[in-house]
Amino acid sequence: MVATKVEIKEEAINRIKTLIEKCNLNPNVLKYFNEGKVYYSYLTAGGFMGSIDTISYDKNYEKAVKDFEAKHSDCIVYHAIESITAHGKLLSLLYVSSDKEDWESERLESNNNIMSYVFNLDNPDSSEFGYITIDSFMRSGALVRTDVV
């Protein structure tokens, strides 16, 4: 069943609330999302601090979100997670699709797996949909992927 834009936004808000509750995501992410802004989590200080910032802080990240939403017009991104890995710089886009039947499988699972679109900034052809594992980063309010090296 296809959801309306209002239903998709409500679902995104509920998913952000879940991430706040279960993964200690900074509550300002919800406030900013309600203002029409997407934020992303990343590590700073050599990987010792977690931070969040607006996706437009990095024009490449902003373009990745806009391109994703243009290509997948039935999806909206509500948060992203940057990861620097052996496979390149990755931006995991957490999104809501318009197909309500997919929502259950897109949501955060009890083992902290969540569906995302992983955009490989160094090798865009390697970008793909898939489950990632996330967690809070030292109570910083930022999320981190725990399934990449």
C-alpha positions as CSV (number, residue, x, y, z in Angstrom):
1,M,0.0,0.0,0.0
2,V,1.4,3.4,-1.0
3,A,1.7,6.0,1.8
4,T,1.1,9.7,1.4
5,K,3.9,12.2,2.0
6,V,2.3,13.0,5.4
7,E,2.3,9.4,6.4
8,I,5.9,9.0,5.2
9,K,7.0,12.0,7.3
10,E,5.1,10.7,10.4
11,E,6.9,7.3,9.9
12,A,10.3,9.1,9.7
13,I,9.5,11.0,12.9
14,N,8.7,7.8,14.7
15,R,11.9,6.2,13.5
16,I,13.9,9.2,14.7
17,K,12.2,8.9,18.1
18,T,13.1,5.2,18.2
19,L,16.8,6.1,17.5
20,I,16.7,8.7,20.2
21,E,15.3,6.2,22.7
22,K,17.3,3.1,21.7
23,C,20.5,4.5,20.4
24,N,20.8,7.8,22.2
25,L,20.6,9.9,19.0
26,N,20.7,13.6,19.7
27,P,17.1,14.8,20.1
28,N,17.9,17.9,18.1
29,V,17.9,15.6,15.0
30,L,14.1,15.4,15.4
31,K,13.7,19.1,15.9
32,Y,15.8,19.8,12.8
33,F,14.0,17.2,10.7
34,N,10.7,18.9,11.6
35,E,12.3,22.1,10.2
36,G,13.1,20.3,7.0
37,K,16.7,19.6,7.7
38,V,18.5,16.3,7.5
39,Y,21.5,15.7,9.8
40,Y,24.3,13.1,9.8
41,S,26.4,11.5,12.4
42,Y,30.2,11.3,12.1
43,L,33.3,10.8,14.2
44,T,35.8,13.6,14.9
45,A,39.0,14.0,16.8
46,G,40.6,10.9,15.2
47,G,37.5,8.8,16.0
48,F,37.3,9.7,19.6
49,M,34.3,12.0,19.5
50,G,30.9,11.7,17.9
51,S,29.2,14.6,16.3
52,I,26.1,15.5,14.3
53,D,25.8,18.2,11.6
54,T,23.5,19.3,8.9
55,I,23.8,17.3,5.7
56,S,24.5,20.6,3.8
57,Y,27.7,21.0,5.8
58,D,29.3,18.8,3.2
59,K,28.0,19.6,-0.3
60,N,28.9,16.0,-1.5
61,Y,26.7,14.6,1.2
62,E,23.9,17.0,0.4
63,K,24.1,16.0,-3.3
64,A,24.1,12.3,-2.3
65,V,20.8,12.8,-0.4
66,K,19.2,14.9,-3.2
67,D,20.3,12.4,-5.9
68,F,19.0,9.4,-3.8
69,E,15.6,11.1,-3.3
70,A,15.4,12.1,-6.9
71,K,16.2,8.6,-8.1
72,H,14.0,7.0,-5.5
73,S,11.2,9.6,-5.5
74,D,9.2,7.4,-3.2
75,C,11.8,7.7,-0.4
76,I,12.8,10.4,2.1
77,V,16.0,10.4,4.1
78,Y,15.7,11.2,7.8
79,H,19.3,10.7,9.0
80,A,22.7,9.6,7.6
81,I,25.9,8.1,9.1
82,E,29.4,8.7,7.8
83,S,31.9,5.9,8.0
84,I,35.5,5.9,6.9
85,T,36.4,2.3,5.9
86,A,38.8,0.2,4.0
87,H,36.1,0.2,1.2
88,G,36.1,4.0,1.1
89,K,34.1,6.8,2.6
90,L,30.5,5.6,3.1
91,L,27.4,7.6,3.8
92,S,24.6,5.3,5.0
93,L,21.2,7.0,4.3
94,L,18.4,6.0,6.7
95,Y,15.2,6.4,4.8
96,V,11.5,5.7,4.6
97,S,10.0,4.3,1.4
98,S,6.4,5.0,0.3
99,D,5.5,1.3,0.4
100,K,3.9,0.7,3.9
101,E,4.5,-3.1,3.4
102,D,8.2,-2.4,3.5
103,W,8.2,-0.3,6.6
104,E,8.5,-3.2,9.1
105,S,11.7,-4.5,7.4
106,E,13.2,-0.9,7.1
107,R,12.9,-0.1,10.9
108,L,15.5,-0.6,13.5
109,E,15.6,-4.2,14.7
110,S,16.3,-5.5,18.2
111,N,19.9,-6.4,17.2
112,N,20.4,-2.8,15.9
113,N,20.2,-3.7,12.3
114,I,18.5,-1.2,10.1
115,M,17.9,-0.9,6.3
116,S,19.8,1.8,4.6
117,Y,21.1,2.9,1.2
118,V,24.9,2.9,1.6
119,F,26.4,5.5,-0.8
120,N,30.1,4.9,-1.5
121,L,31.5,8.4,-2.1
122,D,34.9,7.0,-3.4
123,N,33.3,4.4,-5.7
124,P,29.6,5.3,-6.4
125,D,29.1,2.2,-8.5
126,S,29.5,0.2,-5.3
127,S,26.6,1.9,-3.6
128,E,23.7,-0.4,-2.6
129,F,20.7,-1.1,-0.4
130,G,21.3,-3.3,2.6
131,Y,21.2,-3.8,6.3
132,I,23.7,-2.1,8.5
133,T,24.3,-2.4,12.2
134,I,24.4,0.8,14.3
135,D,24.9,1.9,17.8
136,S,25.3,5.1,19.8
137,F,28.8,6.5,20.1
138,M,29.9,7.0,23.7
139,R,26.7,8.8,24.6
140,S,27.7,11.6,22.2
141,G,24.3,11.8,20.5
142,A,25.8,10.5,17.3
143,L,25.3,7.1,15.6
144,V,28.1,4.9,14.3
145,R,28.1,1.8,12.1
146,T,29.5,-1.1,14.0
147,D,29.6,-3.6,11.1
148,V,32.4,-2.0,9.0
149,V,36.2,-1.9,9.2
